[in-house]
Amino acid sequence: MNIKINVLNSNVNIPKELVDAADGDELLVRIFHNRGYRNADTIRQMLHEGLYTPAQPYEFPGMQEAVNRIQAAINTGEKIFVYGDYDVDGVTSTVTLVQTFGFLGSRAGYHVPDRFAEGYGMNIDIISGLPAKGVSLIVTCDCGISNHAEVQMARELGMDVIITDHHNLPHTLPGANVILNPKLLEEGHKARNISGCGMAYFLSAALLEQAGMQEKAHELLDMLALSLVADVVSLNGENRYLLKKALPALFSTKRTGLKELFAVIEQDSKLKNEEDIAFQIAPRINAAGRMESARLPVELFLCNNMLTAGEMARRIDLLNKSRKETQQQIIEQAVKQVEEIKKNKTVLVLYNEFWHHGIIGIAAGKICETYRKPAILLTLKEDGQTVVGSARSTDSIDIYELIKECGSRLLKFGGHAKAAGLSLMKEDIDTFTGEIETKAEELYFIKDTVQVDVDMELGLGDASEELLARLERAGPYGEGFEQPLFLSRNITVVSDRKTAKNHHIMVLAGQNGERVPAVKWFGGDESLQDKVFDVVYKLGINTYRGKNELQLTVGYLSEISGKPVEVFKGILIDARMYNVNDILSNFRDAVIFYEGLASKCPVEETFDRYNISTAENLVFLSTPAGTGIFREVVSRVNPENIIINFSASPDYSFNGFMLSLMGILKYVANNENGRTRMEYLSSRLCVEEGIVRAALKYIKELGMIELFIDNESNAIFIGMCKKNQGSELVSMEKNLRAALLEKSAYQQFIMKLDIARFKEYLK
């Protein structure tokens, strides 16, 4: 695929008044300008929220009536019932309203539907049972706007209904007493696209203000922040203001349940920004609804008991692990189908009757991301007859319209350009698959050239943490206000290490000696090493063992002709016969590379392949695990001198390796709650990650551990146990022994390699 890179507005001179509005920072002005913001006052308000005039609760039609009815119910002791939804927006909306009613002295009941048994929206059976519980007022959140029959039943049963929702309005509105929906605001209103929790928050703010308790609204901001990011609403207008206001409240929350959930998450990775909400917090909340019940996170966020909240947070984390494990199995099976029979199709329609239909949407997204084609994953419902499916698509193919074109066999479908859901009878799978594959071929073709718009061209040396800090002033970033893309030209990939999921961990080199770590997700099988590219990327921070490091996330690589930058041009020093302390006395500012057990390291401060950084002098205290890792370390450090010592190298004998690994695992199980990371084990054992995976699976097959490896985050979860041995034990041990024998041979080779050949070896 050819890539045409377009630098947006590169020939446009930004007016001085806009630069002044951004406090003189032309970079920020260009980011706003490229996203359509070209008014000085608007730019000032986006950078300084104190200058922004926020929407007020009573701008929403029906707000006064809703406040009056709820306040009357509270004053007279009526039973209020909150009807929510099972996703993050529904969970946070439910918590917001239940907590607000609690502030006002009412202990409201609530319900969040079962994703599978009930589906989205209000349910007749639930509604019909509420009068017996004494309920006289139902307040919905993140649902209700399309529930005509359910609202009518509630009214006929003598209950009043207030709908708070944010979804698009139907042609006729349900007969609720009051409807609060931002879509009732005029077109162009800054609050028209708030989340469901946003609507609940405005209602809560109005109720609390009337009660003279407006300061309590601050305690609801953590829920609001979660919803705004997780529900992928456009981060413009009121949403931008609300998220900017709510993010600090989220990360400094006093909510017991959320703090306990953070504590569980931060055993693996620190939470810092809106990206962490999207990839760390939201999936765990959604996992509860997918794997068990969305009532669990609601209870967690309303819980004030630390011990109980801790148990619930750990339960949610376990459900998320189960979700990931199921998801990984689905993805692996889906990839197998694609590779065997679907690889040349324009749209990937994949079916397995045993796939979990709460997970297929996420899996479809991963397949779409991997192959850059629309993916529709289908699975069988419990009735054995109905098939349900989830679809995810690329920017270039409208999956909703494509499904609509082939909808004659479908029971129902819905969605939008990039995501859709559908259902059909089992006997219609082949017909539907054939129709949509044919229609995709007719309507779409995979273009040979893709245009990529970037914000600015940078020299690789200009990509820095200081630049990232400037960019963060223009945030938060997300839907409708995307993170900036940059272009650097004539860049060499001097090191490229592929992970199990074909993510590429790279070191990029500019023509002026700059080196920057980078990652490309789902980069394919082909090695990128020693090739020259024009590179499109985002700036970010990678945190490892508490150390922050600039890391580029590469979106596109456009290969060009050019001479690759050499990995190393400096001096090699053979110090294999010298004591390491003598070496360090001569190279006091050196960084020391060591991988192996900490107990066997003679030096206090060392670095491994994951956390080593630029320095003038690099000492190899241990042998690297392989040629690629040797090159990666040298590429990252970019030293003038390499000092080869190799005096503290690991034991690659089968018994020695297994003894070391079991010692680490027992420590992790007893002292780290069974949690560790692939990077930790790989560096402590001085082997590639693939060997660690093989060894862990072998020990699991021995019946000695329970094991889950999270391929997304490289986190590993271990429990010591005693079980029956598996049937693959012999072949697994044979393969592991062979891999370790190869490590040992490599170690012997490099320890004896003539110093003059090391430069050649690095090539």
C-alpha positions in Angstrom: 0.0 0.0 0.0 1.3 3.4 -1.0 1.0 6.3 1.5 0.5 9.9 0.5 1.4 12.2 3.3 -0.2 15.6 3.5 1.0 18.2 6.0 -2.2 20.2 6.8 -2.2 23.9 6.1 1.6 23.9 5.7 1.5 26.9 3.5 -0.9 28.9 5.7 0.4 31.8 7.7 -1.4 31.8 11.1 -2.7 35.3 12.0 -0.9 36.9 14.9 -4.1 37.3 16.9 -4.5 33.5 16.9 -0.9 33.0 18.0 -1.4 35.6 20.8 -4.6 33.7 21.9 -2.5 30.6 22.3 0.0 32.5 24.6 2.4 32.8 21.6 2.7 29.0 21.0 2.3 28.6 17.2 2.4 24.8 17.5 -0.8 24.8 19.6 -2.4 27.3 17.2 -1.7 25.0 14.3 -3.3 22.1 16.1 -6.5 24.1 16.7 -6.4 25.6 13.2 -6.1 22.1 11.6 -9.2 21.0 13.6 -11.3 24.0 12.4 -10.8 26.4 15.4 -9.9 29.7 13.9 -11.4 32.2 16.3 -9.1 33.9 18.9 -11.7 33.9 21.7 -12.6 30.2 21.1 -8.9 29.2 21.3 -8.4 31.2 24.6 -11.4 29.4 26.1 -10.1 26.0 25.0 -6.8 26.6 26.7 -8.2 28.4 29.7 -11.4 26.9 30.9 -12.0 29.8 33.3 -12.8 31.9 30.2 -15.4 29.5 28.9 -19.1 30.1 29.7 -20.4 26.6 30.5 -24.0 25.4 29.8 -26.4 25.7 32.7 -28.8 23.0 33.8 -31.9 25.0 33.1 -31.0 25.4 29.4 -32.2 21.9 28.9 -35.9 21.7 28.1 -37.9 20.0 30.9 -35.3 20.6 33.6 -37.5 22.6 36.0 -40.3 20.1 35.7 -37.9 17.2 36.4 -36.4 19.0 39.5 -39.9 19.8 40.8 -41.2 16.3 40.4 -38.1 14.7 42.0 -38.0 17.2 44.9 -41.7 16.5 45.5 -41.1 12.8 45.6 -38.2 13.3 48.1 -40.2 15.6 50.3 -43.1 13.2 50.6 -41.0 10.1 50.9 -42.0 8.5 47.6 -40.0 5.5 46.4 -37.7 6.5 43.5 -36.3 3.9 41.1 -33.3 4.5 38.8 -33.3 2.5 35.5 -29.8 2.4 34.0 -27.7 0.5 31.4 -24.9 -2.0 31.4 -22.1 -0.1 29.7 -19.8 2.5 31.4 -22.1 5.4 30.5 -25.0 3.5 32.0 -23.1 2.5 35.1 -21.8 6.0 35.8 -25.2 7.5 35.1 -26.9 5.2 37.6 -24.3 5.9 40.3 -24.6 9.6 39.7 -28.4 9.7 40.2 -28.5 7.2 43.1 -25.8 9.1 44.9 -27.5 12.4 44.2 -30.8 11.2 45.6 -28.9 9.9 48.6 -27.4 13.4 49.2 -31.0 14.7 49.2 -32.2 12.1 51.7 -33.8 9.5 49.4 -32.6 5.9 49.2 -33.4 5.1 45.6 -33.6 1.6 44.2 -31.9 0.9 40.8 -31.6 -1.6 38.0 -29.0 -2.2 35.3 -30.2 -4.7 32.7 -28.5 -8.0 31.9 -26.7 -7.6 28.6 -27.9 -11.0 27.3 -31.2 -11.8 29.0 -32.7 -8.3 28.8 -30.6 -6.4 26.3 -30.5 -2.6 26.0 -33.2 -0.4 27.4 -36.2 -0.8 29.7 -37.8 -4.2 30.2 -41.5 -4.9 30.6 -41.0 -7.6 33.2 -38.9 -5.3 35.4 -41.4 -2.4 35.0 -44.4 -4.6 35.9 -42.8 -5.7 39.2 -42.1 -2.2 40.5 -45.5 -1.2 41.9 -45.3 -4.1 44.3 -42.1 -2.6 45.6 -43.8 0.7 46.3 -42.2 2.6 43.4 -44.0 5.7 42.3 -41.3 7.5 40.2 -38.9 6.0 37.7 -35.9 8.0 36.5 -34.1 6.5 33.6 -30.5 7.2 32.7 -28.7 6.5 29.4 -31.9 4.8 28.1 -35.6 5.2 27.8 -36.0 7.5 24.7 -37.0 4.6 22.5 -39.0 2.6 25.1 -42.6 3.7 24.2 -44.3 0.5 25.4 -42.4 0.3 28.6 -43.1 3.9 29.5 -46.7 3.5 28.7 -47.0 0.4 30.9 -45.3 2.3 33.8 -47.8 5.2 33.4 -50.8 2.7 33.3 -49.5 1.1 36.5 -49.6 4.5 38.2 -45.9 5.4 38.1 -44.5 8.6 36.8 -41.5 8.5 34.5 -38.7 10.9 34.0 -36.4 10.0 31.1 -32.8 11.2 31.1 -31.0 10.0 27.9 -28.7 11.2 25.2 -29.4 8.9 22.3 -31.0 10.2 19.1 -34.7 11.1 19.3 -37.2 8.7 17.6 -39.9 10.2 15.3 -42.4 10.2 18.2 -41.4 10.6 21.8 -42.5 8.2 24.6 -45.2 9.4 26.9 -43.0 10.1 29.9 -43.9 12.9 32.4 -40.6 14.6 31.6 -37.9 14.0 29.0 -34.4 15.3 29.5 -32.3 14.8 26.4 -29.6 17.1 25.0 -30.9 16.3 21.5 -33.9 18.5 22.4 -31.6 21.5 22.4 -31.3 23.5 19.2 -28.8 22.3 16.5 -25.3 23.7 17.3 -25.9 24.0 21.0 -22.6 23.4 22.8 -24.1 20.7 25.1 -26.1 18.8 22.4 -23.6 15.9 22.4 -23.1 15.2 26.1 -23.0 11.6 27.3 -25.8 9.9 29.2 -23.9 10.5 32.5 -23.5 14.2 31.4 -27.3 14.5 31.2 -27.6 12.8 34.7 -24.9 15.2 36.0 -26.8 18.3 34.9 -30.0 17.0 36.5 -28.0 16.3 39.7 -26.4 19.7 39.6 -29.8 21.4 39.4 -31.3 19.3 42.2 -28.3 20.0 44.5 -28.3 23.7 43.7 -31.9 23.9 44.6 -31.2 22.1 47.9 -28.2 24.5 48.7 -25.8 21.6 48.3 -24.1 22.6 45.0 -20.6 21.7 46.4 -21.7 18.1 46.4 -21.7 18.1 42.6 -17.9 18.0 42.7 -18.2 14.4 44.1 -19.9 13.3 40.9 -17.2 14.5 38.5 -15.2 11.2 38.6 -18.2 9.4 37.2 -18.6 12.1 34.5 -15.0 11.8 33.4 -15.3 8.0 33.0 -18.4 8.4 30.9 -17.1 11.1 28.6 -14.1 9.1 27.6 -15.7 5.6 27.6 -18.8 6.6 25.6 -16.6 8.1 22.8 -18.5 11.4 22.7 -17.1 14.2 20.6 -14.6 16.2 22.7 -15.8 19.6 21.6 -17.9 22.3 23.2 -19.4 21.4 26.5 -17.9 17.9 26.6 -14.4 19.3 26.3 -15.0 21.7 29.2 -16.6 19.0 31.3 -13.8 16.5 30.8 -11.1 19.1 31.4 -12.9 19.9 34.7 -13.6 16.3 35.6 -10.2 14.6 34.8 -8.4 16.0 37.9 -11.4 15.0 40.1 -11.2 11.4 38.7 -7.5 11.0 39.4 -7.8 12.5 42.9 -11.1 10.8 43.7 -12.1 10.1 47.3 -14.6 7.5 46.1 -13.7 4.3 48.0 -14.7 1.9 45.3 -12.9 3.7 42.6 -9.7 4.1 44.7 -9.8 0.3 45.3 -10.2 -0.3 41.5 -7.3 2.1 40.8 -5.1 0.2 43.4 -5.8 -3.1 41.5 -5.1 -1.6 38.1 -1.9 0.2 39.2 -0.3 -3.0 40.2 0.3 -3.3 36.4 0.4 0.2 35.0 0.0 3.8 36.3 -3.0 5.8 35.5 -2.3 9.3 34.1 -4.6 10.5 31.4 -7.7 10.1 29.3 -6.0 7.3 27.3 -5.7 5.3 30.5 -9.5 5.6 31.1 -10.1 4.2 27.6 -7.7 1.3 27.9 -7.4 0.5 31.6 -10.5 1.6 33.5 -13.4 1.4 31.0 -12.7 -2.2 29.8 -12.8 -3.4 33.4 -16.2 -1.8 34.1 -17.6 -3.2 30.8 -16.1 -6.6 31.5 -18.5 -7.0 34.5 -21.5 -6.5 32.2 -20.1 -8.7 29.5 -19.0 -11.6 31.8 -21.4 -11.4 34.8 -23.5 -8.3 35.7 -23.1 -4.6 35.4 -24.6 -4.3 38.9 -21.2 -5.1 40.3 -19.4 -1.9 39.3 -22.5 0.1 40.4 -22.2 -1.5 43.8 -18.5 -0.9 43.8 -18.8 2.8 43.1 -21.5 3.3 45.7 -19.6 1.3 48.4 -18.0 3.1 51.3 -16.4 0.0 53.0 -12.8 -0.4 52.0 -12.6 -4.1 52.5 -15.9 -4.8 50.7 -14.8 -2.5 47.9 -11.5 -4.2 47.6 -13.1 -7.6 47.2 -15.4 -6.2 44.5 -12.5 -4.4 42.7 -10.6 -7.7 42.6 -13.7 -9.5 41.4 -14.0 -7.0 38.5 -10.3 -7.4 37.7 -10.8 -11.2 37.6 -13.7 -10.8 35.3 -11.6 -8.6 33.1 -8.9 -11.3 33.0 -11.5 -13.8 32.0 -12.8 -11.4 29.3 -9.3 -11.0 28.0 -8.6 -14.7 28.0 -11.8 -15.4 26.1 -11.1 -12.5 23.8 -7.6 -13.9 23.0 -9.1 -17.3 22.2 -11.7 -15.8 19.9 -9.0 -13.6 18.1 -6.7 -16.6 17.6 -9.5 -18.7 16.2 -10.7 -15.8 14.0 -7.2 -15.1 12.7 -6.9 -18.9 11.8 -10.1 -18.6 9.8 -8.8 -15.5 8.0 -5.4 -17.0 7.2 -6.9 -20.3 5.9 -9.9 -19.2 3.9 -10.7 -15.4 4.1 -7.4 -13.5 3.6 -8.3 -12.2 0.1 -11.8 -11.1 1.0 -12.7 -7.3 1.2 -14.9 -7.9 4.2 -14.0 -10.6 6.8 -17.2 -12.6 7.9 -16.2 -15.1 10.5 -18.4 -17.6 12.4 -17.9 -19.9 15.4 -20.9 -21.2 17.3 -19.0 -21.2 20.6 -17.8 -17.6 20.7 -18.9 -15.5 23.6 -21.4 -13.0 22.2 -20.5 -10.4 24.8 -16.9 -10.4 23.5 -17.2 -10.7 19.7 -17.5 -6.9 19.3 -14.1 -6.3 20.9 -12.6 -9.2 18.9 -14.0 -7.8 15.7 -12.3 -4.5 16.4 -8.9 -6.3 16.8 -9.4 -8.3 13.6 -10.3 -5.1 11.8 -7.2 -3.4 13.2 -4.9 -6.3 12.3 -6.1 -6.7 8.7 -7.3 -3.1 8.1 -10.5 -4.6 6.7 -14.1 -4.7 8.0 -14.7 -7.7 10.3 -18.0 -9.2 11.1 -17.9 -11.9 13.9 -20.9 -14.2 14.3 -21.8 -16.6 17.0 -24.8 -18.7 18.0 -27.2 -17.8 20.8 -28.3 -20.1 23.6 -31.5 -21.0 21.6 -29.3 -22.9 19.1 -31.1 -21.1 16.2 -30.4 -17.4 16.3 -27.0 -16.0 15.3 -25.8 -12.7 16.6 -23.0 -10.6 15.2 -20.8 -7.6 15.8 -19.1 -5.6 13.0 -16.2 -3.1 13.1 -14.9 -1.2 10.1 -12.2 1.1 8.8 -12.6 4.7 7.8 -12.9 3.8 4.1 -15.9 1.4 4.3 -19.3 2.2 5.8 -20.2 -1.1 7.5 -23.7 0.0 8.4 -24.6 0.8 4.8 -22.9 -2.4 3.6 -25.0 -4.5 6.0 -28.1 -2.6 5.0 -27.5 -3.5 1.4 -27.5 -7.1 2.4 -30.2 -7.0 5.0 -32.9 -9.2 3.5 -32.0 -12.2 5.6 -31.4 -10.3 8.8 -33.8 -10.3 11.8 -32.5 -6.9 12.9 -29.4 -4.7 12.6 -28.3 -1.3 13.7 -25.2 0.8 14.2 -23.2 3.4 12.3 -20.4 3.7 9.8 -17.6 2.0 11.9 -19.6 -0.3 14.1 -22.8 -2.3 13.9 -24.7 -5.2 15.4 -27.0 -7.7 13.6 -28.9 -11.0 14.1 -30.1 -13.7 11.7 -31.1 -17.3 11.6 -28.4 -20.0 11.6 -29.5 -21.4 8.2 -29.0 -18.0 6.6 -25.3 -17.6 7.5 -24.0 -18.8 4.2 -26.4 -16.7 2.1 -25.7 -13.6 4.1 -21.9 -14.2 4.0 -22.0 -14.7 0.2 -24.1 -11.6 -0.4 -22.0 -9.2 1.7 -18.7 -10.5 0.4 -19.9 -10.0 -3.2 -21.4 -6.6 -2.4 -18.2 -5.5 -0.7 -16.3 -6.4 -3.8 -18.7 -4.4 -6.0 -18.9 -1.3 -3.9 -15.4 -1.1 -2.5 -11.9 -1.8 -3.5 -8.8 -1.7 -1.4 -7.1 1.5 -2.6 -3.5 1.3 -3.6 -2.9 4.8 -2.1 -4.0 6.1 1.2 -3.8 9.8 2.1 -2.6 10.6 5.7 -3.1 14.1 7.1 -0.5 15.2 9.6 -0.3 18.3 11.7 3.3 19.2 11.2 6.7 18.0 10.0 9.4 17.7 12.6 13.0 16.7 12.8 13.3 13.6 14.9 15.4 15.5 17.4 12.4 17.9 17.9 10.2 15.1 19.2 10.7 15.5 23.0 9.0 15.4 26.3 9.0 19.2 26.4 7.1 19.2 23.1 4.7 16.6 24.5 4.1 18.8 27.6 3.2 21.7 25.3 0.8 19.4 23.4 -1.0 18.4 26.6 -2.1 22.0 27.0 -4.3 21.6 24.0 -5.9 18.4 25.3 -7.9 16.5 26.3 -7.8 14.5 23.0 -10.2 12.0 21.8 -13.2 11.6 19.5 -13.6 14.8 17.4 -10.4 16.3 18.7 -7.8 13.7 17.7 -4.2 13.5 19.1 -1.8 15.3 16.8 0.1 13.4 14.1 3.6 14.4 13.1 5.9 13.5 10.2 9.7 13.0 10.3 11.5 12.2 7.0 14.4 10.0 6.1 14.3 7.9 9.3 16.1 4.6 9.7 14.7 1.8 11.8 18.0 0.8 13.4 16.4 -1.9 15.7 13.1 -3.8 15.3 11.9 -6.4 17.8 8.6 -8.1 17.1 6.3 -9.3 19.9 4.0 -12.3 19.9 1.2 -10.1 18.5 3.4 -8.6 15.7 3.8 -5.3 17.6 7.1 -3.8 16.5 9.3 -2.4 19.3 11.7 -0.1 17.4 14.5 2.4 17.7 14.4 5.2 15.1 17.4 7.1 14.0 17.6 10.5 12.3 20.3 11.6 10.0 21.8 13.9 12.7 22.4 11.1 15.2 19.1 11.3 17.1 17.6 8.1 18.5 14.1 7.7 19.7 12.2 4.6 20.9 9.0 3.8 19.0 6.3 1.2 18.8 4.0 0.2 15.9 1.0 -1.9 16.9 0.0 -4.8 14.6 2.9 -4.1 12.2 2.9 -7.4 10.3 5.4 -10.1 9.9 8.1 -8.3 7.9 11.1 -6.9 9.7 11.6 -3.2 9.4 15.2 -3.1 10.5 17.7 -1.2 8.4 15.0 0.3 6.2 14.5 4.0 5.6 11.1 5.6 5.9 9.1 8.8 6.2 7.4 8.2 9.5 4.0 9.4 10.8 3.6 9.2 14.5 2.1 10.4 17.8 4.1 11.4 20.8 3.6 9.6 24.1 5.3 8.4 27.3 6.2 4.8 28.1 6.6 4.0 31.8 8.7 1.1 32.9 9.6 0.5 36.6 8.6 4.0 37.5 10.8 5.6 34.8 9.2 7.7 32.1 10.6 7.7 28.6 9.5 9.4 25.4 8.0 6.9 23.0 6.6 7.4 19.5 3.5 5.5 18.4 4.0 5.0 14.7 0.9 5.1 12.6 2.3 4.9 9.1 5.7 4.1 7.5 6.3 5.1 3.9 9.5 3.4 2.7 11.9 5.6 0.7 15.3 5.0 -1.0 18.2 6.1 1.1 21.3 5.0 3.0 20.4 3.5 6.4 22.1 5.1 9.5 24.7 2.8 11.0 23.8 1.3 14.4 27.2 2.0 15.9 30.2 4.1 14.7 32.2 4.4 17.9 35.0 2.4 19.6 34.8 -1.2 20.9 36.9 -2.0 24.0 37.6 -5.6 25.0 37.5 -5.8 28.8 36.6 -9.5 29.1 39.7 -10.1 31.3 39.1 -7.1 33.6 37.3 -6.8 36.9 34.1 -4.8 36.5 35.1 -2.4 39.3 38.3 -1.5 37.5 36.2 -0.8 34.3 33.8 1.4 36.2 36.7 3.4 37.8 37.8 4.3 34.2 34.2 4.9 32.9 32.4 6.5 35.8 29.5 7.8 33.7 28.9 4.5 31.9 25.5 2.8 31.8 25.8 -0.9 32.7 23.8 -3.5 30.8 22.9 -6.5 32.9 20.2 -9.2 32.6 20.0 -12.0 35.1 19.1 -12.6 38.7 19.6 -9.6 40.9 21.3 -11.8 43.5 24.1 -12.6 41.1 24.8 -9.0 40.0 28.1 -7.5 41.4 27.0 -3.9 40.6 24.3 -1.9 42.3 22.8 0.1 39.4 22.3 -1.6 36.1 19.9 -1.4 33.2 18.2 -4.0 31.0 16.9 -3.9 27.4 13.7 -2.2 28.5 14.9 0.7 30.5 18.4 1.5 29.2 18.8 5.0 27.7 21.3 7.2 25.9 24.9 7.4 27.3 28.4 8.0 26.1 29.7 4.7 27.4 28.0 1.4 27.5 29.3 -1.6 29.5 28.0 -5.1 28.7 28.3 -6.8 32.1 26.2 -9.8 30.9 25.8 -11.3 27.5 22.6 -10.1 25.7 20.0 -12.7 25.1 20.4 -12.6 21.3 21.6 -10.7 18.3 18.5 -8.6 18.0 18.6 -7.6 21.7 22.3 -6.8 21.4 21.5 -4.5 18.5 18.5 -3.0 20.3 20.5 -2.1 23.4 23.3 -0.5 21.3 20.6 1.4 19.3 18.9 2.8 22.4 22.1 3.9 24.1 23.8 5.2 21.0 27.2 5.2 22.8 30.6 6.5 21.7 32.3 3.5 23.4 31.1 -0.1 24.0 33.0 -2.0 26.7 32.6 -5.7 26.4 33.0 -7.5 29.8 30.5 -10.4 30.0 31.7 -11.4 33.5 28.2 -12.0 35.0 26.3 -14.1 32.4 23.3 -16.3 33.1 23.0 -20.1 33.4 21.2 -21.5 30.3 21.4 -25.2 31.4 17.8 -26.6 31.6 18.1 -27.3 35.3 19.7 -24.0 36.1 17.1 -22.0 34.1 14.1 -23.8 35.6 15.5 -23.4 39.1 15.8 -19.6 38.5 12.4 -19.3 36.9 10.7 -21.3 39.7 12.4 -19.2 42.3 11.1 -16.0 40.7 7.6 -17.4 40.3 7.4 -18.5 44.0 8.5 -15.0 45.0 5.9 -13.4 42.7 3.1 -15.7 44.0 4.0 -15.0 47.7 5.0 -11.3 47.6 3.4 -9.7 44.5 -0.1 -11.2 44.6 0.8 -13.4 41.6 1.3 -10.5 39.3 4.4 -9.9 37.2 5.3 -8.8 33.7 6.8 -10.4 30.7 9.6 -7.8 30.6 10.5 -8.6 34.2 10.9 -12.3 33.6 12.7 -11.9 30.3 15.3 -9.6 31.8 15.8 -11.6 34.9 16.3 -14.8 32.9 18.1 -13.0 30.0 16.1 -14.7 27.3 13.6 -13.6 24.6 10.0 -13.3 25.6 9.1 -16.3 23.4 11.2 -18.5 25.6 9.6 -17.2 28.7 6.1 -18.0 27.2 7.3 -21.5 26.4 8.7 -22.1 29.8 5.6 -20.8 31.6 3.3 -23.0 29.5 5.6 -26.0 30.2 5.4 -25.4 34.0 1.6 -25.0 33.6 1.6 -28.3 31.8 3.5 -29.8 34.7 0.5 -28.9 36.9 2.6 -26.6 39.1 1.0 -23.2 38.2 -2.2 -21.5 37.1 -1.3 -19.0 34.3 -2.8 -16.2 32.4 -0.7 -14.0 30.0 -2.3 -10.8 28.9 -1.1 -10.3 25.4 -2.3 -6.7 25.4 -0.3 -5.4 28.3 2.4 -8.2 28.8 1.1 -8.7 32.3 1.4 -12.2 33.7 -0.9 -13.6 36.5 0.4 -16.7 38.3 -1.0 -19.0 41.0 1.0 -21.9 42.5 -1.0 -25.1 42.5 -0.7 -28.9 42.2 -2.6 -30.5 39.3 -2.3 -33.5 37.0 0.3 -33.2 34.3 -0.9 -32.3 30.7 -0.5 -34.5 27.6 1.9 -32.2 25.8 4.6 -32.3 28.4 7.2 -34.3 26.5 7.1 -32.2 23.3 7.1 -29.0 25.3 10.1 -30.0 27.3 11.9 -31.0 24.2 11.3 -27.7 22.5 12.3 -25.7 25.6 15.5 -27.7 26.0 16.4 -27.0 22.4 15.7 -23.3 22.8 18.0 -23.1 25.9 20.7 -25.1 24.2 20.6 -22.6 21.4 20.9 -19.8 24.0 23.9 -21.5 25.5 25.6 -21.9 22.1 25.0 -18.2 21.3 26.4 -17.2 24.7 29.6 -19.3 24.1 29.9 -17.8 20.6 29.6 -14.2 21.7 31.9 -14.6 24.7 34.7 -15.8 22.5 34.0 -13.5 19.5 37.0 -11.5 18.4 36.6 -7.8 19.3 37.3 -6.7 15.7 34.3 -8.7 14.6 31.7 -7.1 16.9 31.0 -4.1 14.6 30.5 -6.5 11.7 28.3 -8.6 14.0 26.1 -5.5 14.8 25.5 -5.1 11.1 
